[in-house]
Every structure is written in C-alpha cells, then in structure tokens.
Amino acid sequence: MRVAAVENQVRRIVADFNAGRLDQAMSLCETSLRQNRSDPTLNHLFAAILFGKGDAAKASIHIEISLADTPDNAPGRLLAGRIARSLRDFDRAIFHLSRAATLSPSVEILLEQARTFDAAGDRNRAAGAWRALSRANPASLEAAARLGRILFEDGSPDAAAAVLEGVAAVDRSASMWFDLGLVRQDLHDLAGAAEAYRKALEQRPDDAEAAVNLGIVLQDMGEIDEAIAAYQAAYSLRPDTLGAIAMSLTSAPRGQLWLDREVLKRMLKS
C-alpha cells in the first residue's frame, strides 16, 4: 500500500503539471523518485513531464519502468505509444497503442493509432484507422482530411470526394479545401475545383500552389485573363513556380506559347 506521503506528493505534482508549472513539477518528481525509485505512478508522471519538456528518450525509460509494474494501465500505454512514435520507434508505438486499445477502447487511442500508422508510412493500416476513427467520431475533421487525402492519392477520387464533401463547408480548413480542389479537378468538376482553390486562398493567401492550381483550372475553363491573374499571384508569392506556370501555359488545350522565359517573367510581374 502506498504511503500517504507519496499520494500527497503525486497530487502536488499533478497540480503543478496541469497548471503548466513543468519545472516545479519536475523538481518535486525528482525528489519523490529519489525516495521511491520504482513507484509506477511517479515514473508515469515523470515520463509525462519529460515528454512535455521534449526529452522523449529519458521519458521512454521512465514510462517503461512504470509499465513493468502496471502493464494493464491504458493511460500508461497511450503515453508510451506517443513517446515511441516521437522517437520514430513505430513498431513499439503500435504495440503500446494496440495494448491500450484492448484495455480501454477510446476515440483518443484510435486517433493516436491513425497518426502512428501515418507516420510509419503504413498506408493500408492508416486508411483503416482513419476510417475507424471517422466512424467513431464523425465530427473529426482530422480523420476526414487524412482519409480524403489517402483515398485521392491511392486513385479513388470518388471515395475521396464523398469524404471531403461530407464535411460542412464552414468547417473546412485551407488544406482541406485544397485537397477538395484536387479531387474535383481530377473528377473534371472545374467550376467546383476553382471554388475550392479560391476558398483555400481566402484562408491561406500565401499558398502559391493553390494559386497555380487555380490558374490551371481557370485556363482549362477558358478564362485566360483570370488564369493569368492567378499565375501572377502565385509567381509573386514564390518565383520558383515559374516552371509549373510555363508548362501549364504551353501544354493546356487553351494555353499560350512562351518560348522566352524572360518575357513570361515580365508578364507575370506586370
């Protein structure tokens, strides 16, 4: 049975940690651990503090000490998974998060699993995890954004469109609008793609790639003057878009021929 003194110390450490007083929490935790080196709760707290301060390697040592004594502690497994992912030890992260999900299934754990599969580059399991999260929490914008992007990149624009169009317009981020633009463009919905790229630029005016893509879509729609204006905006934001702009202008069905890059540069600057 843990003595009352340790329980009291734990309460004080938690209070400091929750209030953002990490240095104070760390100092008290170090003092408490000198007297109770193997205490699982103190080691869990110390791991959380270290991780919060950016020392994932040392945090990993202490969360493993904690789990050695309390292997069925779901919050401990969740923290261990996050720490392992930050260290790019994806196999270990997946192991801890799978164990956490078995012990105490939750939306939070599903989210961490999806992020881990993504970080590990495991596209199949990432897509499955984002789908599972989307079913468990239909309001998750992150799940919709990631699942939509994965489906598009895997050559399923219709499925990607269904996911992204299912998100209320007012909730879409700039990156989600951009992805929706890509999907609509791939499905030859040029007007819809132009709308999406414009929405992306409203939220993120410095997105040169969105401006280039808007120019391409407008050009394909035959709106050359508006397309040139979009290309000019893109070039002013990022001069290295010149190559993409030149290629679009010369290769599109309704493009223009630019043999002299310097002439094109002057036009984009005007």
N, C-alpha and C positions, 0 to 999 in steps of 0.2 A: 504494500500500500504506500502510495506516495505521501510524503510528509506534507503538512500544511504549509511549511515554509516554501517548498517547491511550487505548490499550487499558487501561492501568493506571488511568487516571482513570475510565473507564467502569465498571470493576469496582468501584471505590470508591463511585461514585455509586449503582450498583445495590445495593450492600450497605447503604448508608445509607437508600435508598428502601425497600428490603424490610424494614428494621428500624424503619421509621416515623420516621426522622430526616429529615423533609422539609426543614427549614430548612438543615440541614447539606448535604443532597444538592443543594439549590438553589444554595447558595453555591459549592459545588465545580463545579457545572454551569455557572454563570455565568462563573466563572474560566476554565474549559476552553473555553467558546464564544468568549471574547474572543480566544483564540489559534486557534480552529478554527471560524469562524462558520458554515460551510456543512456541517460534518460531519453526515451523516444520523443517526447513532446518538445523538450528543449532542443534536441537535434533537428527536429522538424522546423521549429521556429527559427533556429539559427540558419538553416538552409534557405528558408524563405527570405530572411534578411539579407544574406549574402547574395542571393539571386537578384533581389531588388537593387542591390548596390553594384551589380554587374560582375560578381565573382562566381560564375557558374561552375568552374572546376572545383572550387572548395565547397560550394553548395552541394554538389553531387556527392561528395564524401559524406556529408552530414545527413543528407536525406537517406542514403543507403544504410547508415548506422541506425536511423530511426526505423526504417522498414525491416531491418533484421530482427527487431523486437516486436514490431506490429505489422506483419506482412499483409494483413487484411484491411489496412487503413486506406480507404479510397482517396481522401484528400492528399495523403502522402504519395500515393501512386500518381495522382494527377500532377502534383508538383514535380515528382521525379521525371515524368514524361516531358514536361515543359523544359526542365533543366537539360535533359538529354538531347532534346531537339535543338536547343540553343548551342549545344556542343557538337551538333551535327552527327550525333550517335543515334541514327534513326532507328536502327533495329531495337536498341534498348528503349528508346522513346515509345515505339509501337508496343513493345512488351508491357511497359508500365501502364500505358493508356488502355490497352486491351484488358489488363487486370482490373483497372479502375472501373471500366465499363461493366465488367462482370459483377463486381462488388456493388456498384451503385450507378446504374444507367442514368445519364442526365444529358441535357442539351449541351451543357458546358463541355462534357467529355467528348461528345460527338464532334463539337467544334474543334477541339484540340486534335482529335484523330484526323479530321479532314485536313487541317493545317499541316499536320505532320506528314501525311501521305503526299500532299502537295510539295512540301519542302524536300521530301525524299525523291521526288520525280516519279512516283508510282501513280501514273495517270489513271489506271483502271480502278485501283482502290480509292484514289482521291475522288473520282467521279461518283463511286458508290457511296462514299462517306458524305459528300456534299448532298447527294440525293437523300440520304437518310436524315441528314440534318434539316433539309428543306421540308421533308415530311413531318419531322418532329416539331419544327418551328417555321411554319410558312412565312412568318414575318422577317426571317433572317435575310437581310439584303446581301450580306457577305456570301451566303450559300448560293443565292440566285446569281450573283455576279460571277463567282468562280465556276459554278456549274455551266452557266451560259457560255463562258469563255472556253471551257474544256470541250463542250459539245461542238462549238464552232470550229475550234482547232482540229477536232477529230473528224471533221467533214459532215457534221449533222446540223446544218444551218436552220432547218425547220424546227428541230428539237430545241436548239439554242434560242430561236425566236420565241417559242412558246414559253420558255423560262423567263426571258428578259421582258417580253411584253406583259407577263403576268405581274410584274412589279409596277405599282402605281407610279405614274409619271412624276408626281411631286416627290417621290422617294428616291428617284434615280440619281446616282452620283455622276460626276463628269465621266469617270471611267466606264460606268455602266451605259451611259448614253453613247459613248464612243464605240463600245462593243456592239450595241444595238445598231449603230450606223454600219459597222462591218457586216453584221448579219443581214440587214435589209439590203445593203449593196450587193451582197452575194446572191440574194434572192431576187435581184433586179427590181427592187422597190426603190427606185431612185429618189422619188419625192420624199419617201419616208426616211431614207438614208440621209438626205440633205437636212431634214428636220432634226434628226438625231445628232448630226455633227454640229449643227448650229446650237443645239441645247448644250452639248459638251463644251463648246466655246464660250457660251454665256457663263458657265460655271468656272471654266478654266481658260481664260482668254489667251494665255501664253502657250497653249497646246498647238505647236506647229504642225504636228502630224494630223490632227483633226482638221486644221485649215487646208492642208494639202489634199486630204481625202474629200473635203467639201468641194474643193476646186475640181477634182476629178469627176465627182458626181454631177456637179453643175455643168461641166463640159459635156458629159455624156447626155445631159438633158438638152443640150443646145444653147444653154445660157452662158455664152462665151464671156461677155463682159463681167458677169458676176463671178465666173470661174477665175478670170484674171485677177479680180479684186481679192479673192480668197488666196490665190497663189502669192500675190503681193504681200498679204498679211503674213503668210507662212514664211516667206523669204525674209521679211523684216524681223521676224522672231528668231529665225535660225537660218543663216545663209547656206548651211550645208544641205538644205532641202532643194538646192538648185538642180541637182541631178534628177531627183524624182519629178520635179516640176517639168524639166525639159523632156524627160521621157514621156510624161503624160501628155504634154502638148503635141509631141510628134507621133505618138503611137495610137492615140484615141481616134475613133472614127470621125470625130468632129474637131480634130486638133489643128494645130498650125505648125508649119515647118520652121525650125530655128537652127540654122547651120552655124551661126555665130553666137557663142555663149555670152560674149561681151554685150552684144545687142540685147540679148534676153535679160541680162543683169540690169541694164539701164532701164528696160521696160518695167521690170519688177520693182525697181527703186522709184519709179515715177509716181 
